[in-house]
């Protein structure tokens, strides 16, 4: 495994074409991870939202899975949100 410090140093010294290749690889991998998270979710699953404005103690359940986002409602019925799957943590 490559050391993270080495990778960051390489990025600092990379030229435009190398940065573009890194960005493309990053975008593809992030897309794979989001797809994986989204495919593991089912309507009714309990989740929490990993976001600075929402407390980790708040519990939600999945109400609908859309093409890009997931709709969740709070367990005690206070609110609902449309959230990107990368922010959801399955409980």
C-alpha positions as CSV (number, residue, x, y, z in Angstrom):
1,X,0.0,0.0,0.0
2,X,1.3,3.4,-0.9
3,X,1.8,5.9,1.9
4,X,-0.7,8.7,1.8
5,X,2.0,11.3,2.3
6,X,3.7,10.1,-0.9
7,X,0.4,10.3,-2.8
8,X,-0.2,13.9,-1.6
9,X,3.3,14.9,-2.5
10,X,2.9,13.4,-6.0
11,X,-0.4,15.4,-6.4
12,X,1.4,18.6,-5.3
13,X,4.0,18.1,-8.1
14,X,1.7,16.8,-10.8
15,X,1.1,18.5,-14.1
16,X,-2.3,19.2,-15.6
17,X,-2.6,15.9,-17.5
18,X,-1.7,13.9,-14.4
19,X,-4.2,15.8,-12.3
20,X,-6.9,15.1,-14.9
21,X,-6.1,11.3,-14.8
22,X,-6.2,11.4,-10.9
23,X,-9.6,13.3,-11.1
24,X,-11.1,10.7,-13.5
25,X,-9.9,7.8,-11.3
26,X,-11.4,9.5,-8.2
27,X,-14.7,10.2,-9.9
28,X,-15.0,6.6,-11.1
29,X,-14.2,5.2,-7.7
30,X,-16.6,7.5,-5.9
31,X,-19.3,6.6,-8.3
32,X,-18.7,2.9,-7.5
33,X,-18.9,3.5,-3.8
34,X,-22.1,5.5,-4.1
35,X,-23.7,2.8,-6.2
36,X,-22.6,0.2,-3.7
37,X,-24.2,2.1,-0.8
38,X,-27.4,2.8,-2.8
39,X,-27.8,-0.8,-3.8
40,X,-27.5,-2.0,-0.2
41,X,-30.4,0.3,0.9
42,X,-34.0,-0.9,0.9
43,X,-37.2,1.0,1.6
44,X,-37.8,0.9,5.4
45,X,-34.1,0.5,6.4
46,X,-33.0,2.6,9.4
47,X,-30.2,5.0,8.6
48,X,-28.5,8.0,10.1
49,X,-27.2,11.0,8.1
50,X,-23.5,11.9,8.3
51,X,-23.7,15.7,8.0
52,X,-22.5,18.5,10.2
53,X,-25.9,20.1,10.5
54,X,-27.7,16.9,11.5
55,X,-27.1,15.2,14.8
56,X,-25.8,11.7,14.7
57,X,-28.4,10.7,17.3
58,X,-31.3,11.3,14.9
59,X,-32.6,8.2,13.3
60,X,-34.3,8.0,9.9
61,X,-35.9,5.4,7.7
62,X,-35.7,5.1,3.9
63,X,-39.0,6.1,2.2
64,X,-37.9,6.1,-1.5
65,X,-34.8,5.4,-3.5
66,X,-34.5,7.7,-6.5
67,X,-32.0,7.7,-9.3
68,X,-29.5,10.0,-7.6
69,X,-30.8,10.7,-4.1
70,X,-32.6,8.8,-1.3
71,X,-35.6,10.2,0.5
72,X,-35.6,9.6,4.3
73,X,-38.1,10.4,7.1
74,X,-37.3,10.8,10.7
75,X,-38.4,7.9,12.9
76,X,-40.4,10.1,15.3
77,X,-42.0,11.9,12.3
78,X,-40.4,15.4,12.7
79,X,-39.0,15.8,9.2
80,X,-38.0,14.3,5.9
81,X,-35.0,14.9,3.7
82,X,-33.7,14.1,0.2
83,X,-30.1,13.0,0.7
84,X,-27.2,11.8,-1.5
85,X,-26.4,8.2,-0.7
86,X,-22.8,9.0,0.3
87,X,-24.2,10.8,3.4
88,X,-26.2,7.8,4.7
89,X,-25.0,5.3,7.3
90,X,-27.0,2.1,7.6
91,X,-27.8,1.3,11.2
